[in-house]
Amino acid sequence: MPIVTEYDGLIKISRNPYYETRLGSAYLGNSLTLMGELPDESVDLICTSPPFALVST
């Protein structure tokens, strides 16, 4: 898990995945900020409400 620190009432979040499995990665943060940091044409799918723990059944 990333290191989350509080500084003057603001939360600074690492850009490392918050949670990761072989099925995918979950990131903690503002989606507009995080998506702005991605290279163009580097994402095939965005799941906005992932199942808990990114597990398959």
N, C-alpha and C positions, 0 to 999 in steps of 0.2 A: 504494500500500500504506500501511497505517496506521503510525504511529510506535509502536513497542513499546519501552518503557523498563524497566529493572530498578531497583527501589528497595528497599533493605534485604531483598533476596532475594525480593521479590514482583514479579510482572509486572503492569504497568498497561497495558491495551489500549484503543486508541481505539475509539469506537463507530461509526466510519466503516467501510464495507465493506472487507474485506481484499482482495477480488477482485470485479470487476464486469464483466459483458458485457451485451449486449442481451437475453440469455436469463435473466439473473438475477444475484443477488449472493450472495457468500459472506462470512460474518462469522466472525471469530476470537474465541473466548471460551467461557465456560461457558454452555451452552444455557439452563439454568434462569434464569440472571441476565439474559441477553439477551432471552429471551421475556417475562420480567417487565416489561421496559421498553417492549414493544410495545402500541399501543392495542388495545382490544378489537375483535374482528371485522375486523382489518386484514390477516390472513394467509389466503391461499387454499390454500397447499401448503407443507409443510416436507419437504425432501429431506435425510435424515440421512447419506447416503453419495453425494454428488454425483459425477458423472463428472469426471475431471481437466479443468480449464480451462473447464468449463461450455460445451462445444461440442456442436453437433448434428451428426448424421451423415446 
